[in-house]
Amino acid sequence: MDRDLLPHLPIIVAVARRGGFAAAASELGMSASAVSHAVRLVEERLGQPLFARTTRSVALTEAGRSLIGTVTPALQDIHERIERIRAVKGRPSGLLRINAARVCLPLAVTRVIAAMAERYPEVEVEIFSDERLTDIVSEGFDAGIRIGEMIAQDMVAIRLTPPFRSVVVASPAYISRHGRPATLGELSNHNCIGYRLIRSGGLYQWEFVEDGRDVAVTVGGQAIVTEAHSAIELALAGIGLAYAFEPLVQADIQAGRLVHVLADYAVTEGGLFLYFPRRAELAPKLRAFIDTIRQIGRESAAN
């Protein structure tokens, strides 16, 4: 065994995961030159390049993909075993990396992190806001949070929220100027705040239920955003109609700042879930996060 290689393997994995030397250096708290030196040392010892470099990108070679496929699960297993050993004599600790759409924080995550700070102060929770359907395993995350139907079947899923509706809302000022649409067909006469899909680049079609059937409606307007909070802000400003998860706008509706539109056509979403590979739940830091979720659920049910 070449012992000089072992300390550098996590650096190789970080470069592959982050797609570049500078990004890996930032994650690891190292200089870019130190990262480059570690990669060069491993390549020299193995006798072949692991990365194909250009001035604008870094990509794995065939040898690099083979090494990453072998090393990544082994390093993850070592890391988890060390954490379990530490947890025997103390409390869960370490960095818990979670990939979640930004909308998940106010819907479910913020209260869990607040409780974690009290119960498990040695666990550091990093939330990576991501609107794409990221492969959490290959990207080095411990878990992800998404709506239930977006989760791969080979993942363990734990419910974070009950089902909720996707609704259309507008400000009273907008309704007073432009009227309230009574049917889905009338949406074409209104300024609808659109969503640009990060992954495909296309525009999201608003989803409804009409006569028991799922219906997707193409909308148009003067504003396009990439996440719900921006759409809600524009709706509050009277710009147009916004399509959002109901829990995000419930307080504004109750306060009269927004009103429901086309409520009879609202579709019900499955709710948010925490998901992760089956073996990952053995890690004490993730176990602590799951236990906190369940405790909050019990407290909410009791109230």
Secondary structure, DSSP 4 states (H G I P E B T S, - for coil): --TTTGGGHHHHHHHHHHTSHHHHHHHHT--HHHHHHHHHHHHHHHTS-SEEE-SS-EEE-HHHHHHHHHHHHHHHHHHHHHHHHHHHHS---EEEEEEE-TTHIIIIIHHHHHHHHHH-TTEEEEEEE--S---TTTTT-SEEEEEGGGS-TTSEEEE-S--EEEEEEE-HHHHHHH----SGGGGGGS-B-EEB-TTT--BPPEEEEETTEEEEE----S-EESSHHHHHHHHHTTS-BEEEEHHHHHHHHHTTSSEEESGGGPEEE--EEEEE-GGGGGSHHHHHHHHHHHHHHHHHHH-
